Amino acid sequence: MFESSATRVVRASTSCGVADLLSRAGNTVTARMVREPDERWDRVPQAYLLATKSGRP
């Protein structure tokens, strides 16, 4: 997990709901990647989001 004061990476099985929640909270989703499941380990697509925190406390 990458972490700094400005960004955080969120890993989830679906990005749509998480990206929407981040946006509604005032954050900016700057990148998203969705990969197809690897049938050996995954059953669903895997999503990775990069979001910038808002300026709110």
C-alpha positions as CSV (number, residue, x, y, z in Angstrom):
1,M,0.0,0.0,0.0
2,F,1.4,3.4,-1.1
3,E,0.9,6.1,1.5
4,S,1.7,9.8,1.7
5,S,0.0,12.9,3.1
6,A,-1.5,13.6,-0.3
7,T,-2.5,10.2,-1.8
8,R,-3.7,6.8,-0.9
9,V,-4.2,3.7,-3.1
10,V,-7.5,1.9,-2.6
11,R,-7.8,-1.7,-3.7
12,A,-11.3,-3.1,-4.2
13,S,-13.1,-5.7,-6.2
14,T,-15.0,-3.0,-7.9
15,S,-14.0,0.5,-8.5
16,C,-17.3,2.2,-9.4
17,G,-18.7,2.4,-5.9
18,V,-15.5,3.2,-4.2
19,A,-14.6,5.9,-6.8
20,D,-18.0,7.4,-6.4
21,L,-17.7,7.5,-2.6
22,L,-14.3,9.1,-2.9
23,S,-15.6,11.8,-5.2
24,R,-18.7,12.5,-3.0
25,A,-16.3,13.0,-0.1
26,G,-14.5,15.7,-2.0
27,N,-11.5,13.7,-3.2
28,T,-10.3,13.6,-6.8
29,V,-9.7,10.2,-8.4
30,T,-6.6,10.7,-10.5
31,A,-6.1,7.2,-11.8
32,R,-7.9,3.9,-12.0
33,M,-6.9,0.5,-13.3
34,V,-9.1,-2.6,-13.6
35,R,-7.7,-5.9,-14.5
36,E,-9.4,-9.1,-15.4
37,P,-9.4,-11.9,-12.9
38,D,-6.6,-14.4,-13.0
39,E,-8.6,-17.6,-12.8
40,R,-6.0,-19.2,-10.6
41,W,-6.5,-16.8,-7.8
42,D,-9.4,-14.3,-8.5
43,R,-13.0,-14.7,-9.2
44,V,-13.8,-11.1,-9.9
45,P,-11.9,-8.2,-11.6
46,Q,-9.5,-6.3,-9.4
47,A,-9.5,-2.5,-9.3
48,Y,-6.9,-0.1,-8.1
49,L,-7.7,3.6,-7.5
50,L,-5.4,6.6,-6.9
51,A,-7.1,9.5,-5.2
52,T,-6.0,12.9,-4.0
53,K,-7.3,14.0,-0.6
54,S,-9.3,17.1,-0.4
55,G,-8.1,20.2,1.5
56,R,-10.7,19.7,4.3
57,P,-9.5,18.8,7.8
